[in-house]
């Protein structure tokens, strides 16, 4: 009985350690996702500033620029969502 309890305790401690490692890894991944989302936010704002400058000069944005802006926004939103989960 003592051997079985000792074996069970060892397995349980291994399981608990795996849960801690999983939690720590998730926190690290969330931090990385948040950093990437912040970078995409800065890129998005730079793109918006560039488009505003063009518009002030009477130059309409190209379809390619609008696609880049949309893609950057979608990536930023996706990464920010992942950082919160």
C-alpha positions as CSV (number, residue, x, y, z in Angstrom):
1,X,0.0,0.0,0.0
2,X,2.8,2.4,0.9
3,X,4.5,1.7,-2.5
4,X,1.3,2.4,-4.4
5,X,0.7,5.6,-2.5
6,X,4.3,6.7,-3.1
7,X,4.0,5.9,-6.8
8,X,0.7,7.8,-7.0
9,X,2.2,10.8,-5.3
10,X,5.1,10.8,-7.7
11,X,2.8,10.7,-10.7
12,X,0.6,13.4,-9.2
13,X,3.6,15.7,-8.6
14,X,4.7,15.1,-12.2
15,X,1.2,16.0,-13.4
16,X,1.1,19.2,-11.2
17,X,4.5,20.2,-12.5
18,X,3.3,19.7,-16.1
19,X,0.3,22.0,-15.4
20,X,2.7,24.7,-14.0
21,X,4.9,24.4,-17.1
22,X,1.8,24.7,-19.3
23,X,0.6,27.8,-17.5
24,X,4.1,29.4,-17.7
25,X,4.4,28.6,-21.4
26,X,0.9,30.1,-22.0
27,X,1.9,33.3,-20.2
28,X,5.1,33.6,-22.3
29,X,3.1,33.0,-25.5
30,X,0.6,35.7,-24.5
31,X,3.4,38.2,-23.8
32,X,5.0,37.4,-27.2
33,X,1.6,37.8,-28.9
34,X,1.0,41.2,-27.1
35,X,4.5,42.4,-28.2
36,X,3.7,41.4,-31.8
37,X,0.3,43.1,-31.6
38,X,1.9,46.3,-30.3
39,X,4.3,46.2,-33.2
40,X,1.4,45.8,-35.7
41,X,-0.4,48.6,-34.0
42,X,2.6,50.9,-34.6
43,X,2.9,49.7,-38.2
44,X,-0.9,50.3,-38.6
45,X,-0.6,53.9,-37.2
46,X,2.4,54.6,-39.5
47,X,0.3,53.4,-42.5
48,X,-2.6,55.6,-41.5
49,X,-0.3,58.6,-41.1
50,X,1.2,58.0,-44.5
51,X,-2.3,57.7,-46.1
52,X,-3.4,60.9,-44.3
53,X,-0.3,62.7,-45.6
54,X,-1.1,61.5,-49.2
55,X,-4.7,62.6,-48.8
56,X,-3.6,66.1,-47.6
57,X,-1.6,66.4,-50.8
58,X,-4.6,65.3,-52.9
59,X,-3.2,61.9,-53.7
60,X,-5.7,59.1,-53.2
61,X,-4.5,55.8,-51.7
62,X,-3.8,52.9,-54.0
63,X,-5.8,49.7,-53.7
64,X,-2.5,48.0,-52.6
65,X,-2.1,50.5,-49.8
66,X,-5.6,49.8,-48.6
67,X,-5.1,46.1,-48.7
68,X,-1.9,46.4,-46.6
69,X,-3.8,48.5,-44.1
70,X,-6.6,46.0,-43.9
71,X,-4.1,43.1,-43.5
72,X,-2.2,44.9,-40.8
73,X,-5.3,45.7,-38.9
74,X,-6.5,42.1,-39.1
75,X,-3.2,40.7,-37.9
76,X,-3.1,43.3,-35.1
77,X,-6.6,42.3,-34.0
78,X,-5.9,38.6,-34.1
79,X,-2.7,38.9,-32.1
80,X,-4.3,41.2,-29.5
81,X,-7.1,38.7,-29.2
82,X,-4.6,35.8,-28.7
83,X,-2.8,37.9,-26.1
84,X,-6.0,38.2,-24.0
85,X,-6.9,34.5,-24.1
